[in-house]
Each structure stands twice: as structure tokens, then as C-alpha cells.
């Protein structure tokens, strides 16, 4: 689920928006533990492109547009946050088999998190 967003600085001291996801995993509902994953819009776009390339026969949800004039504008960030949350929710709800792919595993850091808690 989309947890929020924050402004960050890259290695060149340029501002960008990081979209924060709240993920959960556990062997049972009672044993579920959450973790946070921060991703840039470009990382969502890269995930989408890699999934579409690897699974061309599947129908994927639409990713929000990457073409915006002011990507740090609060209204743009809010709209993108909602769109990315809807994209990821639809992706995992409509195509749950993708949870087992390395693309989604690496994006959500599932295997890394499982290793941490065991």
C-alpha cells in the first residue's frame, strides 16, 4: 500500500520525490510484519517496463504519466502518489502471480525482508 512520499536529494544534490510503500509479510495473518520501501517514479516506470517486456501476453494496469512540468509540485506529487498506489494495487490484485517474480521481489524487497526476520 502507498504510505506517503518525501523529498530526497540524489548524489548530485538534486531534489526528487520518493514514494514510500508499506509492505507486509508473514507466515500467518497474526505474524505479519510491515516494512517500508522508498522508490522514485523512475523505478516504478522501470518495473513496469521490465514486467511488460518479460510478460508481453499479460494486460497491465496503466502507470501514471511520466510527463509533468513540475514534478515536485505538491499537487503533482499527490496525484502521482495516488496513481502509483492504484497501479501497484491493481498489479498485485489482478496479477498475483507477479509477486513470485524477481522483478516484483526486488522492487518490494520481499526476499531481503524475509531473510532479515528469519
PAZAPA-4460 file (N, C-alpha, C; in steps of 0.05 Angstrom, whole numbers, plus 32768, in hexadecimal, padded with zeros to 4 digits):
% residues 118
    n_x    n_y    n_z   ca_x   ca_y   ca_z    c_x    c_y    c_z   seq   type   mol
   8011   7FE9   8000   8000   8000   8000   8012   8019   8000     1      X     A
   8007   802E   7FF4   8017   8047   7FF4   8015   8054   8010     2      X     A
   802C   805A   801A   802E   8065   8036   8031   8083   8036     3      X     A
   803D   808E   8021   8042   80AB   8020   8058   80B1   800D     4      X     A
   8063   80C9   8010   8079   80D2   7FFF   808A   80E6   800E     5      X     A
   80A2   80E9   8005   80B4   80FD   8011   80C8   8106   7FFC     6      X     A
   80D2   811F   8000   80E7   8129   7FEF   8102   811F   7FF8     7      X     A
   8112   8117   7FE5   812D   810D   7FEB   8141   811B   7FD8     8      X     A
   815A   8117   7FDD   816F   8122   7FCC   8180   810B   7FC1     9      X     A
   8186   810C   7FA7   8196   80F7   7F9B   81B4   80FD   7F9F    10      X     A
   81C5   80ED   7F92   81E2   80F0   7F96   81EC   810A   7F8A    11      X     A
   81DC   8118   7F79   81E4   8132   7F6E   81D6   8149   7F7C    12      X     A
   81CA   8143   7F93   81BD   8156   7FA4   81A3   8162   7F97    13      X     A
   8198   8153   7F84   817F   815B   7F77   8168   8150   7F86    14      X     A
   8153   8160   7F89   813B   8156   7F97   812B   8143   7F86    15      X     A
   811F   812F   7F92   810C   811E   7F85   80F8   8114   7F9A    16      X     A
   80E2   8109   7F90   80CE   80FE   7FA2   80D1   80E0   7FA5    17      X     A
   80D1   80D7   7FBD   80D2   80BA   7FC3   80B6   80B2   7FCC    18      X     A
   80AB   809E   7FBF   8090   8094   7FC6   8095   807C   7FD9    19      X     A
   8088   807C   7FF0   808D   8068   8004   8076   8054   8005    20      X     A
   807D   803B   8003   806A   8025   8004   806C   8016   801E    21      X     A
   8055   800F   8029   8055   7FFF   8042   804E   7FE2   8039    22      X     A
   8061   7FD0   803D   805D   7FB4   8035   805A   7FA3   804E    23      X     A
   804D   7F8C   804A   804A   7F7A   8061   804F   7F5E   8058    24      X     A
   805A   7F4E   806A   805E   7F32   8065   805D   7F23   807F    25      X     A
   8054   7F0B   807E   8054   7EF9   8096   804A   7EDE   808E    26      X     A
   8050   7ECB   809F   8047   7EAF   809A   8029   7EAC   809F    27      X     A
   801F   7EBE   80AF   8002   7EBE   80B5   7FF9   7EDB   80B9    28      X     A
   7FDF   7EE0   80B9   7FD5   7EFB   80BD   7FDF   7F07   80D8    29      X     A
   7FE0   7EF7   80EC   7FE9   7F00   8107   8007   7F06   8108    30      X     A
   8016   7EF9   80F6   8033   7EFD   80F7   803D   7F10   80E1    31      X     A
   802C   7F20   80D6   8033   7F32   80C1   8044   7F49   80CC    32      X     A
   805A   7F50   80BE   806B   7F66   80C7   806D   7F79   80AF    33      X     A
   806B   7F93   80B5   806D   7FA7   809F   808A   7FB1   809B    34      X     A
   8090   7FBB   8084   80A9   7FCA   807E   80A3   7FDF   8069    35      X     A
   80B4   7FF3   8068   80B0   8009   8055   80C5   8007   803E    36      X     A
   80BC   800D   8026   80CD   800E   800F   80C9   8028   8001    37      X     A
   80DF   8037   7FFC   80DD   8050   7FEE   80E6   804D   7FD1    38      X     A
   80D6   8058   7FBF   80DD   8056   7FA2   80D7   8070   7F94    39      X     A
   80E8   8076   7F81   80E3   808D   7F6F   80CF   8085   7F59    40      X     A
   80C3   809A   7F4D   80B1   8095   7F37   80BF   8084   7F21    41      X     A
   80D8   808B   7F1B   80E7   807D   7F06   80EA   805F   7F0C    42      X     A
   80EB   8058   7F26   80ED   803C   7F2D   80D3   802D   7F28    43      X     A
   80BC   803B   7F2D   80A2   802F   7F26   80A1   802B   7F08    44      X     A
   80AA   803F   7EF9   80AA   803D   7EDB   80BC   8026   7ED2    45      X     A
   80D3   8022   7EDF   80E5   800C   7ED7   80D8   7FF1   7EDE    46      X     A
   80CB   7FEF   7EF5   80BD   7FD7   7EFC   80A8   7FD0   7EE7    47      X     A
   8098   7FE4   7EE0   8083   7FE0   7ECC   808E   7FD7   7EB1    48      X     A
   80A3   7FE4   7EA8   80B0   7FDD   7E8F   80BB   7FC1   7E8F    49      X     A
   80C8   7FB9   7EA6   80D4   7F9E   7EA7   80BE   7F89   7EA8    50      X     A
   80A8   7F8E   7EB6   8092   7F7B   7EB7   8085   7F78   7E9C    51      X     A
   8080   7F8E   7E8F   8074   7F8D   7E74   8085   7F7E   7E60    52      X     A
   80A0   7F82   7E63   80B2   7F74   7E51   80B4   7F56   7E57    53      X     A
   80B3   7F4F   7E70   80B5   7F33   7E78   809B   7F24   7E74    54      X     A
   8084   7F32   7E75   806A   7F25   7E74   8058   7F33   7E60    55      X     A
   805F   7F33   7E46   8050   7F43   7E32   8033   7F3A   7E2E    56      X     A
   802C   7F22   7E36   8010   7F19   7E32   7FFD   7F22   7E48    57      X     A
   8008   7F2E   7E5D   7FF7   7F37   7E73   7FEE   7F53   7E6E    58      X     A
   7FD7   7F5A   7E7A   7FCC   7F75   7E78   7FD2   7F83   7E93    59      X     A
   7FE1   7F99   7E91   7FEA   7FA7   7EA9   7FDA   7FC0   7EAE    60      X     A
   7FD8   7FC8   7EC7   7FCA   7FE2   7ECD   7FDB   7FF9   7EC2    61      X     A
   7FCE   8010   7EBF   7FDC   8027   7EB5   7FED   8034   7ECB    62      X     A
   8005   803C   7EC4   8017   804B   7ED5   8010   8068   7ED1    63      X     A
   8011   8079   7EE6   800D   8095   7EE2   8021   80A1   7ECE    64      X     A
   801A   80B6   7EC1   802B   80C3   7EAD   8045   80CC   7EB9    65      X     A
   805B   80C8   7EAA   8075   80D2   7EB3   807A   80EE   7EAA    66      X     A
   8068   80F9   7E9A   806C   8114   7E8F   805D   8128   7EA0    67      X     A
   806C   8136   7EB1   8061   814B   7EC1   8075   8162   7EC1    68      X     A
   806B   817B   7EC2   807D   8192   7EC1   808B   8197   7EDB    69      X     A
   807D   8193   7EF1   8088   8199   7F0B   8085   8181   7F1E    70      X     A
   8098   816E   7F1B   8095   8154   7F2A   8095   8157   7F49    71      X     A
   809F   816E   7F53   80A0   8171   7F70   8088   8181   7F7B    72      X     A
   8077   818B   7F69   8060   819A   7F71   804E   8188   7F82    73      X     A
   8045   8191   7F9A   8035   8181   7FAC   801D   8174   7F9F    74      X     A
   8010   8182   7F8D   7FF8   8176   7F80   8000   815F   7F6D    75      X     A
   8017   8162   7F60   8021   814D   7F4E   802A   8135   7F5F    76      X     A
   8038   813A   7F75   8040   8124   7F87   8028   8115   7F91    77      X     A
   8014   8123   7F9A   7FFC   8117   7FA5   7FEE   8106   7F8F    78      X     A
   7FEC   8111   7F77   7FDF   8102   7F62   7FEF   80E9   7F5A    79      X     A
   8009   80EC   7F58   801A   80D5   7F52   8019   80C0   7F68    80      X     A
   8019   80C9   7F81   8018   80B6   7F97   7FFF   80A5   7F95    81      X     A
   7FE8   80B2   7F90   7FCF   80A4   7F8D   7FD0   8091   7F75    82      X     A
   7FDB   809B   7F5F   7FDC   808A   7F47   7FEF   8072   7F4A    83      X     A
   8006   8077   7F57   8019   8060   7F5B   800D   804C   7F6F    84      X     A
   7FFF   8055   7F83   7FF2   8043   7F95   7FDD   8032   7F87    85      X     A
   7FCD   803F   7F76   7FB9   8031   7F67   7FC6   801D   7F53    86      X     A
   7FDC   8025   7F46   7FEA   8014   7F34   7FF4   7FFB   7F42    87      X     A
   8002   7FFE   7F58   800D   7FE7   7F66   7FF7   7FD6   7F72    88      X     A
   7FE3   7FE2   7F7D   7FCC   7FD3   7F88   7FBF   7FC2   7F73    89      X     A
   7FBA   7FCE   7F5B   7FAD   7FBF   7F45   7FC0   7FA9   7F3B    90      X     A
   7FDA   7FAF   7F39   7FED   7F9C   7F2F   7FED   7F83   7F41    91      X     A
   7FEE   7F86   7F5B   7FF0   7F70   7F6D   7FD5   7F62   7F72    92      X     A
   7FC0   7F71   7F6F   7FA5   7F65   7F72   7F9D   7F55   7F59    93      X     A
   7FA2   7F61   7F42   7F99   7F55   7F29   7FAD   7F40   7F1E    94      X     A
   7FC6   7F43   7F25   7FDB   7F31   7F1B   7FEC   7F26   7F33    95      X     A
   7FDF   7F18   7F46   7FEE   7F10   7F5E   8006   7EFE   7F58    96      X     A
   8006   7EF0   7F42   801D   7EDF   7F3B   8037   7EEF   7F38    97      X     A
   8034   7F09   7F33   804C   7F1A   7F30   805B   7F1E   7F4B    98      X     A
   804E   7F19   7F61   805B   7F1A   7F7B   8073   7F07   7F7C    99      X     A
   8072   7EF2   7F6D   8087   7EDD   7F6E   809E   7EE3   7F5A   100      X     A
   809C   7EF9   7F4B   80B1   7F00   7F38   80C8   7F0F   7F45   101      X     A
   80DF   7F0D   7F3A   80F6   7F1C   7F45   80F2   7F3A   7F43   102      X     A
   80E3   7F42   7F2E   80DF   7F5F   7F2A   80D0   7F6B   7F42   103      X     A
   80BA   7F5F   7F49   80AA   7F69   7F60   80B8   7F64   7F7A   104      X     A
   80C5   7F4D   7F7C   80D3   7F46   7F95   80E9   7F5B   7F9B   105      X     A
   80F8   7F62   7F87   810D   7F76   7F8B   8102   7F92   7F90   106      X     A
   80EC   7F99   7F81   80E0   7FB3   7F84   80D5   7FB7   7FA1   107      X     A
   80C8   7FA2   7FAB   80BC   7FA4   7FC6   80CF   7F9A   7FDC   108      X     A
   80E6   7F8F   7FD4   80FA   7F85   7FE7   80EF   7F6E   7FF8   109      X     A
   80DE   7F5D   7FEC   80D1   7F47   7FFB   80E5   7F33   8006   110      X     A
   80F6   7F28   7FF5   8109   7F13   7FFE   811C   7F1E   8012   111      X     A
   8125   7F37   800E   8138   7F43   8021   812B   7F46   803C   112      X     A
   8112   7F4E   803C   8103   7F52   8056   80FF   7F37   8063   113      X     A
   80F8   7F22   8054   80F4   7F08   8060   810E   7EFE   806D   114      X     A
   8124   7F02   805F   813E   7EFA   806B   8144   7F09   8085   115      X     A
   813C   7F22   8086   8140   7F32   809F   8131   7F27   80B7   116      X     A
   8118   7F1E   80B2   8108   7F15   80C9   810B   7EF8   80D0   117      X     A
   811B   7EEA   80C1   8120   7ECD   80C7   813C   7EC9   80D0   118      X     A
***
